[in-house]
Amino acid sequence: MKNLKFGLYTSFYKAEKFIDFIFNEVSKINYDNWEWIITDDFSGDNTESILLEKVKNLKNVKYIEQSHKKEMYWQPNKFFDSSFDYIVLIDCDDGFDHNFLKVYNNLAKKYPDAVLITSDFIKTQNNTLHSLSLVKNNETILKKLTTFHPQTDYLKNITYNALGHLRCFKNVQNLNFEINDFDACAEDSYRVMYMNSIGKWLHIPRCLYDWKLRDNSESHSTVKDNFNGNFDLAYDKIKDNCYDPLYIFNDIYKETCGLSILGINVLYNKSISITSENLNPDQKNKLRNLYSDCKINFNFDLNADFYLIICNYYLNSNSIKETILKIKQINTSAQIILYYLEENYFDNEVQLNNSLNENFAKIETQLAGFSYRFFKYFRHNYILI
C-alpha cells in the first residue's frame, strides 16, 4: 500500500536563530512522501529573507506568502491541496523523532477514522528533561476539558497535560474554522477540539517530539484576553459532537510510559528488552508495531542495548533485584531503566507525592549494592543503573 502524503507546516516569527536548526531537523526526516510549507509571519527582521534563500534549492520545501498575520498558524488547510492526506504542525524551535512520519503513516493507515493524531513528548529547557506528557486515552476530550474550562491557563491547561504534541490533522477540504480573533494564541488547543468534533482522536503513546520551553516565546507568554473567546468556539463545537478517542494502547500504558523516558532519536535500530508482567501476544505485537524501527524483546535478550523493568508489578518481592542480577550476568554493560508509574489519582499533590515516595521506597530497598541515578517526576519515577 502506498505511503500516505503528509504536509508539514511552520509559521516563523522573529526566528532567525532557529532557522538553521529546524532545516537541519527536517532534512533528517526518514520518510518518502512529504512536503514542508513555510511562511514568515510578518517578523520585521531578517527571517523572511533567510527563509527565501534557504528554500532555493530544496524541492520539497515551499515558501508561501500569507494574506494576513497568523493565517498559516490558524488555517493551514488553506495551503494544502487534496493530494495531502494529513497535515502536521512543527514549531521552528522544536525537535522531533526523525522517524515520526513512518510511525504516523503506519497507524493512520491502520486506523483511517482518525482525524486527529498526537504523540507523547518531552519538554526541555537548557537541554534538561522537564516533563513527559504520558497521555492516557481513558476518556473523551470533552470529559478532560470539564476540569479546566473556562478558566484555562495556556501554560497549565489540558494541551500539555492531556492532549499530547506533534499534532497531525486529516486534510479535510473546505474546512472553515470559526475564529473570532486571529491574534489569539493556543491554536493547538482550538484545532484539537475542533477536529475531534468531526472524527476520532488517536494518541500515539510514544515520545516523538521535543518541545523546547522558552521564556521569550510569544505562545508561552501570559494568556491574552481574547484567548477564551476562541476556546469557547471550539468548546461549543466539540460539546455538540464529541467523538470517542481510539483506546487501543491503554493496556500497554505503563510499558509505553517507560519507553518514553528514553526520549527521541535514541531507539532507532537499537534493541530493548522489556520485563513486565504477563503481556499477552497481542500486547507484545502492539509494542513491536509501535516501535517498528527498533527491536523489541521481552525478558532477557542477550544483546539488548537497553533493559526496561516495569516496577509496578514487582514492589512486594525481590524480583527487581533478581532481574537486575540476571541482566548483569549476561550483559555487564547493560543500560537498565527501572520505571514506576503512579496509577492512582489524588485530590492534591501532597497525597500524590506521599504515594510516590512510599512505593518507590519499596524499589530502593531492593537496590542495595547497586549504583544508580534516581529521577522523579509528576506521577512517575525512574532509576538508571
C-alpha positions as a Python dict, from the first residue, in 0.01 Angstrom:
ca = {
    (1, 'M'): (0, 0, 0),
    (2, 'K'): (135, 344, -96),
    (3, 'N'): (258, 563, 186),
    (4, 'L'): (31, 849, 288),
    (5, 'K'): (128, 1201, 185),
    (6, 'F'): (198, 1437, 476),
    (7, 'G'): (215, 1814, 465),
    (8, 'L'): (427, 1980, 733),
    (9, 'Y'): (376, 2347, 812),
    (10, 'T'): (570, 2606, 1011),
    (11, 'S'): (499, 2975, 1061),
    (12, 'F'): (819, 3163, 1155),
    (13, 'Y'): (806, 3478, 1366),
    (14, 'K'): (1129, 3661, 1454),
    (15, 'A'): (1301, 3323, 1437),
    (16, 'E'): (1635, 3395, 1271),
    (17, 'K'): (1837, 3199, 1526),
    (18, 'F'): (1624, 2883, 1489),
    (19, 'I'): (1617, 2857, 1109),
    (20, 'D'): (1935, 2652, 1063),
    (21, 'F'): (1830, 2417, 1343),
    (22, 'I'): (1483, 2336, 1210),
    (23, 'F'): (1602, 2299, 849),
    (24, 'N'): (1863, 2052, 971),
    (25, 'E'): (1595, 1860, 1162),
    (26, 'V'): (1363, 1844, 862),
    (27, 'S'): (1649, 1725, 639),
    (28, 'K'): (1679, 1415, 859),
    (29, 'I'): (1316, 1303, 820),
    (30, 'N'): (1318, 934, 735),
    (31, 'Y'): (1015, 911, 505),
    (32, 'D'): (949, 937, 133),
    (33, 'N'): (623, 1125, 79),
    (34, 'W'): (604, 1467, 242),
    (35, 'E'): (629, 1839, 171),
    (36, 'W'): (708, 2127, 406),
    (37, 'I'): (525, 2457, 360),
    (38, 'I'): (661, 2755, 550),
    (39, 'T'): (596, 3126, 585),
    (40, 'D'): (720, 3433, 767),
    (41, 'D'): (458, 3581, 1000),
    (42, 'F'): (545, 3947, 925),
    (43, 'S'): (851, 3936, 1153),
    (44, 'G'): (1012, 4265, 1061),
    (45, 'D'): (1365, 4125, 1092),
    (46, 'N'): (1566, 3908, 850),
    (47, 'T'): (1355, 3592, 897),
    (48, 'E'): (1183, 3617, 556),
    (49, 'S'): (1500, 3680, 353),
    (50, 'I'): (1682, 3392, 524),
    (51, 'L'): (1392, 3155, 457),
    (52, 'L'): (1372, 3255, 91),
    (53, 'E'): (1742, 3186, 49),
    (54, 'K'): (1711, 2852, 228),
    (55, 'V'): (1436, 2713, 4),
    (56, 'K'): (1600, 2797, -331),
    (57, 'N'): (1750, 2452, -387),
    (58, 'L'): (1505, 2236, -192),
    (59, 'K'): (1244, 2052, -395),
    (60, 'N'): (1004, 1951, -115),
    (61, 'V'): (1015, 2277, 84),
    (62, 'K'): (793, 2564, -32),
    (63, 'Y'): (768, 2922, 91),
    (64, 'I'): (421, 3081, 66),
    (65, 'E'): (317, 3438, 146),
    (66, 'Q'): (25, 3492, 383),
    (67, 'S'): (-255, 3736, 316),
    (68, 'H'): (-267, 3837, 681),
    (69, 'K'): (-83, 3767, 1007),
    (70, 'K'): (-121, 3418, 1159),
    (71, 'E'): (-309, 3287, 857),
    (72, 'M'): (-100, 2969, 831),
    (73, 'Y'): (-96, 2929, 1208),
    (74, 'W'): (-476, 2930, 1228),
    (75, 'Q'): (-581, 2796, 888),
    (76, 'P'): (-306, 2576, 745),
    (77, 'N'): (-560, 2370, 549),
    (78, 'K'): (-580, 2662, 304),
    (79, 'F'): (-223, 2591, 196),
    (80, 'F'): (-259, 2218, 116),
    (81, 'D'): (-449, 2073, -178),
    (82, 'S'): (-638, 1744, -179),
    (83, 'S'): (-326, 1540, -263),
    (84, 'F'): (-222, 1562, 102),
    (85, 'D'): (-372, 1306, 339),
    (86, 'Y'): (-264, 1467, 669),
    (87, 'I'): (-102, 1794, 778),
    (88, 'V'): (132, 1829, 1076),
    (89, 'L'): (233, 2134, 1281),
    (90, 'I'): (602, 2163, 1370),
    (91, 'D'): (735, 2468, 1552),
    (92, 'C'): (1059, 2623, 1433),
    (93, 'D'): (1242, 2584, 1765),
    (94, 'D'): (1139, 2225, 1849),
    (95, 'G'): (1285, 1884, 1767),
    (96, 'F'): (1116, 1561, 1666),
    (97, 'D'): (1188, 1194, 1612),
    (98, 'H'): (1318, 1164, 1256),
    (99, 'N'): (1102, 853, 1206),
    (100, 'F'): (778, 1013, 1323),
    (101, 'L'): (615, 1013, 979),
    (102, 'K'): (677, 639, 950),
    (103, 'V'): (502, 589, 1284),
    (104, 'Y'): (212, 816, 1187),
    (105, 'N'): (180, 656, 843),
    (106, 'N'): (162, 301, 983),
    (107, 'L'): (-104, 386, 1239),
    (108, 'A'): (-307, 627, 1025),
    (109, 'K'): (-345, 357, 760),
    (110, 'K'): (-444, 107, 1026),
    (111, 'Y'): (-698, 346, 1182),
    (112, 'P'): (-829, 560, 892),
    (113, 'D'): (-1114, 705, 1100),
    (114, 'A'): (-862, 909, 1300),
    (115, 'V'): (-885, 1276, 1200),
    (116, 'L'): (-657, 1388, 1484),
    (117, 'I'): (-326, 1222, 1576),
    (118, 'T'): (-91, 1323, 1857),
    (119, 'S'): (216, 1177, 2029),
    (120, 'D'): (390, 1190, 2363),
    (121, 'F'): (666, 1446, 2402),
    (122, 'I'): (942, 1569, 2627),
    (123, 'K'): (962, 1930, 2734),
    (124, 'T'): (1311, 2072, 2771),
    (125, 'Q'): (1475, 2386, 2895),
    (126, 'N'): (1853, 2423, 2871),
    (127, 'N'): (1865, 2066, 2735),
    (128, 'T'): (1733, 1921, 3061),
    (129, 'L'): (1438, 1683, 3080),
    (130, 'H'): (1147, 1874, 3230),
    (131, 'S'): (840, 1655, 3198),
    (132, 'L'): (657, 1396, 2992),
    (133, 'S'): (305, 1415, 2856),
    (134, 'L'): (214, 1049, 2909),
    (135, 'V'): (-138, 1084, 2777),
    (136, 'K'): (-384, 808, 2854),
    (137, 'N'): (-694, 792, 2635),
    (138, 'N'): (-924, 669, 2908),
    (139, 'E'): (-1186, 938, 2845),
    (140, 'T'): (-1305, 1172, 2572),
    (141, 'I'): (-1150, 1515, 2515),
    (142, 'L'): (-1477, 1673, 2629),
    (143, 'K'): (-1451, 1487, 2959),
    (144, 'K'): (-1093, 1611, 3002),
    (145, 'L'): (-1199, 1967, 2927),
    (146, 'T'): (-1462, 1985, 3201),
    (147, 'T'): (-1183, 2004, 3462),
    (148, 'F'): (-1029, 2314, 3308),
    (149, 'H'): (-1290, 2509, 3113),
    (150, 'P'): (-1349, 2802, 3102),
    (151, 'Q'): (-1063, 2929, 3324),
    (152, 'T'): (-786, 2790, 3107),
    (153, 'D'): (-426, 2893, 3165),
    (154, 'Y'): (-223, 2832, 2850),
    (155, 'L'): (80, 2712, 3048),
    (156, 'K'): (-117, 2474, 3269),
    (157, 'N'): (-408, 2372, 3051),
    (158, 'I'): (-505, 2037, 2905),
    (159, 'T'): (-299, 2096, 2592),
    (160, 'Y'): (22, 1981, 2754),
    (161, 'N'): (-117, 1755, 3023),
    (162, 'A'): (-377, 1561, 2829),
    (163, 'L'): (-357, 1609, 2451),
    (164, 'G'): (0, 1532, 2352),
    (165, 'H'): (203, 1709, 2085),
    (166, 'L'): (322, 1683, 1721),
    (167, 'R'): (-39, 1746, 1623),
    (168, 'C'): (-145, 1586, 1296),
    (169, 'F'): (-479, 1658, 1127),
    (170, 'K'): (-658, 1482, 845),
    (171, 'N'): (-662, 1715, 547),
    (172, 'V'): (-1035, 1781, 534),
    (173, 'Q'): (-1101, 2006, 234),
    (174, 'N'): (-1318, 2320, 259),
    (175, 'L'): (-1295, 2319, 638),
    (176, 'N'): (-1388, 2663, 771),
    (177, 'F'): (-1267, 2737, 1121),
    (178, 'E'): (-1480, 2988, 1308),
    (179, 'I'): (-1221, 3220, 1457),
    (180, 'N'): (-1304, 3544, 1639),
    (181, 'D'): (-955, 3692, 1655),
    (182, 'F'): (-655, 3579, 1452),
    (183, 'D'): (-419, 3730, 1709),
    (184, 'A'): (-537, 3497, 1986),
    (185, 'C'): (-295, 3224, 2096),
    (186, 'A'): (-340, 2850, 2162),
    (187, 'E'): (-420, 2742, 1808),
    (188, 'D'): (-323, 2391, 1915),
    (189, 'S'): (-599, 2355, 2176),
    (190, 'Y'): (-856, 2509, 1944),
    (191, 'R'): (-774, 2292, 1644),
    (192, 'V'): (-754, 1971, 1850),
    (193, 'M'): (-1103, 2029, 1986),
    (194, 'Y'): (-1248, 2142, 1654),
    (195, 'M'): (-1114, 1838, 1467),
    (196, 'N'): (-1240, 1599, 1734),
    (197, 'S'): (-1590, 1728, 1657),
    (198, 'I'): (-1569, 1570, 1309),
    (199, 'G'): (-1382, 1245, 1382),
    (200, 'K'): (-1181, 1028, 1618),
    (201, 'W'): (-862, 1108, 1807),
    (202, 'L'): (-566, 869, 1803),
    (203, 'H'): (-300, 937, 2062),
    (204, 'I'): (26, 751, 1999),
    (205, 'P'): (195, 682, 2335),
    (206, 'R'): (547, 715, 2202),
    (207, 'C'): (775, 1010, 2268),
    (208, 'L'): (817, 1168, 1923),
    (209, 'Y'): (853, 1541, 1996),
    (210, 'D'): (1092, 1765, 2189),
    (211, 'W'): (919, 2085, 2292),
    (212, 'K'): (1176, 2343, 2397),
    (213, 'L'): (1036, 2570, 2664),
    (214, 'R'): (1143, 2931, 2601),
    (215, 'D'): (1074, 3223, 2832),
    (216, 'N'): (1063, 3467, 2539),
    (217, 'S'): (821, 3272, 2322),
    (218, 'E'): (501, 3453, 2231),
    (219, 'S'): (295, 3137, 2277),
    (220, 'H'): (434, 3081, 2627),
    (221, 'S'): (352, 3431, 2748),
    (222, 'T'): (53, 3534, 2957),
    (223, 'V'): (-277, 3433, 2803),
    (224, 'K'): (-432, 3714, 2600),
    (225, 'D'): (-773, 3844, 2699),
    (226, 'N'): (-930, 3717, 2378),
    (227, 'F'): (-797, 3362, 2410),
    (228, 'N'): (-1104, 3213, 2572),
    (229, 'G'): (-1325, 3360, 2301),
    (230, 'N'): (-1166, 3121, 2055),
    (231, 'F'): (-1157, 2846, 2315),
    (232, 'D'): (-1534, 2884, 2363),
    (233, 'L'): (-1598, 2845, 1991),
    (234, 'A'): (-1415, 2514, 1982),
    (235, 'Y'): (-1566, 2401, 2310),
    (236, 'D'): (-1918, 2462, 2178),
    (237, 'K'): (-1827, 2267, 1864),
    (238, 'I'): (-1697, 1962, 2050),
    (239, 'K'): (-1975, 1980, 2310),
    (240, 'D'): (-2232, 1925, 2037),
    (241, 'N'): (-2045, 1640, 1869),
    (242, 'C'): (-1753, 1478, 2054),
    (243, 'Y'): (-1612, 1159, 1907),
    (244, 'D'): (-1462, 890, 2128),
    (245, 'P'): (-1084, 852, 2118),
    (246, 'L'): (-924, 531, 1998),
    (247, 'Y'): (-843, 337, 2315),
    (248, 'I'): (-609, 83, 2157),
    (249, 'F'): (-293, 145, 2363),
    (250, 'N'): (-436, 172, 2715),
    (251, 'D'): (-350, -188, 2807),
    (252, 'I'): (23, -123, 2748),
    (253, 'Y'): (27, 221, 2909),
    (254, 'K'): (295, 150, 3172),
    (255, 'E'): (526, -3, 2914),
    (256, 'T'): (489, 286, 2670),
    (257, 'C'): (542, 538, 2951),
    (258, 'G'): (864, 361, 3044),
    (259, 'L'): (986, 363, 2684),
    (260, 'S'): (905, 735, 2656),
    (261, 'I'): (1164, 809, 2924),
    (262, 'L'): (1430, 747, 2659),
    (263, 'G'): (1309, 1044, 2452),
    (264, 'I'): (1353, 1095, 2078),
    (265, 'N'): (1603, 959, 1824),
    (266, 'V'): (1753, 715, 2075),
    (267, 'L'): (1597, 379, 1991),
    (268, 'Y'): (1637, 374, 1612),
    (269, 'N'): (1798, 40, 1514),
    (270, 'K'): (1853, -37, 1884),
    (271, 'S'): (1737, -337, 2084),
    (272, 'I'): (1537, -305, 2404),
    (273, 'S'): (1428, -584, 2639),
    (274, 'I'): (1113, -524, 2847),
    (275, 'T'): (1042, -703, 3174),
    (276, 'S'): (673, -667, 3253),
    (277, 'E'): (406, -892, 3399),
    (278, 'N'): (210, -1129, 3176),
    (279, 'L'): (198, -935, 2850),
    (280, 'N'): (-13, -1136, 2609),
    (281, 'P'): (81, -1187, 2239),
    (282, 'D'): (-150, -906, 2125),
    (283, 'Q'): (6, -656, 2368),
    (284, 'K'): (357, -759, 2263),
    (285, 'N'): (268, -713, 1898),
    (286, 'K'): (129, -366, 1968),
    (287, 'L'): (458, -266, 2131),
    (288, 'R'): (660, -407, 1843),
    (289, 'N'): (442, -231, 1585),
    (290, 'L'): (463, 98, 1773),
    (291, 'Y'): (844, 68, 1776),
    (292, 'S'): (887, -98, 1439),
    (293, 'D'): (1213, 93, 1379),
    (294, 'C'): (1387, -87, 1665),
    (295, 'K'): (1395, -439, 1808),
    (296, 'I'): (1159, -505, 2100),
    (297, 'N'): (1209, -822, 2302),
    (298, 'F'): (1076, -939, 2635),
    (299, 'N'): (1260, -1052, 2946),
    (300, 'F'): (1624, -1142, 2879),
    (301, 'D'): (1767, -1062, 2539),
    (302, 'L'): (2142, -1130, 2543),
    (303, 'N'): (2221, -843, 2306),
    (304, 'A'): (1987, -567, 2420),
    (305, 'D'): (2106, -205, 2424),
    (306, 'F'): (1851, -116, 2694),
    (307, 'Y'): (1662, -313, 2959),
    (308, 'L'): (1333, -174, 3090),
    (309, 'I'): (1180, -314, 3409),
    (310, 'I'): (820, -206, 3489),
    (311, 'C'): (842, -188, 3868),
    (312, 'N'): (469, -153, 3939),
    (313, 'Y'): (441, -531, 3923),
    (314, 'Y'): (736, -610, 4148),
    (315, 'L'): (708, -384, 4453),
    (316, 'N'): (646, -652, 4713),
    (317, 'S'): (912, -906, 4626),
    (318, 'N'): (1280, -932, 4543),
    (319, 'S'): (1202, -970, 4172),
    (320, 'I'): (1359, -637, 4075),
    (321, 'K'): (1692, -722, 4237),
    (322, 'E'): (1686, -1074, 4094),
    (323, 'T'): (1613, -942, 3745),
    (324, 'I'): (1898, -690, 3763),
    (325, 'L'): (2140, -964, 3871),
    (326, 'K'): (2032, -1184, 3578),
    (327, 'I'): (2082, -899, 3334),
    (328, 'K'): (2425, -816, 3477),
    (329, 'Q'): (2530, -1178, 3439),
    (330, 'I'): (2456, -1182, 3066),
    (331, 'N'): (2542, -820, 2981),
    (332, 'T'): (2788, -639, 3205),
    (333, 'S'): (2750, -309, 3017),
    (334, 'A'): (2371, -313, 3021),
    (335, 'Q'): (2179, 14, 3048),
    (336, 'I'): (1895, -68, 3287),
    (337, 'I'): (1590, 151, 3345),
    (338, 'L'): (1364, 85, 3642),
    (339, 'Y'): (1032, 259, 3584),
    (340, 'Y'): (737, 316, 3817),
    (341, 'L'): (409, 490, 3725),
    (342, 'E'): (168, 615, 3991),
    (343, 'E'): (-169, 495, 3866),
    (344, 'N'): (-383, 632, 4149),
    (345, 'Y'): (-510, 989, 4118),
    (346, 'F'): (-531, 1213, 4423),
    (347, 'D'): (-701, 1543, 4500),
    (348, 'N'): (-376, 1715, 4592),
    (349, 'E'): (-7, 1692, 4518),
    (350, 'V'): (91, 1611, 4878),
    (351, 'Q'): (-105, 1284, 4872),
    (352, 'L'): (38, 1207, 4529),
    (353, 'N'): (396, 1260, 4644),
    (354, 'N'): (336, 1055, 4959),
    (355, 'S'): (219, 763, 4749),
    (356, 'L'): (510, 800, 4507),
    (357, 'N'): (761, 811, 4791),
    (358, 'E'): (607, 514, 4969),
    (359, 'N'): (606, 291, 4663),
    (360, 'F'): (943, 400, 4535),
    (361, 'A'): (1098, 329, 4874),
    (362, 'K'): (999, -35, 4818),
    (363, 'I'): (1206, -33, 4500),
    (364, 'E'): (1504, 132, 4662),
    (365, 'T'): (1518, -132, 4936),
    (366, 'Q'): (1592, -387, 4663),
    (367, 'L'): (1884, -186, 4524),
    (368, 'A'): (2142, -238, 4798),
    (369, 'G'): (2480, -288, 4635),
    (370, 'F'): (2389, -115, 4308),
    (371, 'S'): (2492, 233, 4199),
    (372, 'Y'): (2209, 424, 4038),
    (373, 'R'): (2064, 764, 3950),
    (374, 'F'): (1714, 845, 4070),
    (375, 'F'): (1470, 1068, 3876),
    (376, 'K'): (1128, 1178, 3999),
    (377, 'Y'): (854, 1349, 3800),
    (378, 'F'): (482, 1408, 3829),
    (379, 'R'): (316, 1065, 3863),
    (380, 'H'): (622, 872, 3752),
    (381, 'N'): (973, 789, 3864),
    (382, 'Y'): (1263, 607, 3715),
    (383, 'I'): (1612, 488, 3801),
    (384, 'L'): (1909, 438, 3571),
    (385, 'I'): (2156, 166, 3669),
}
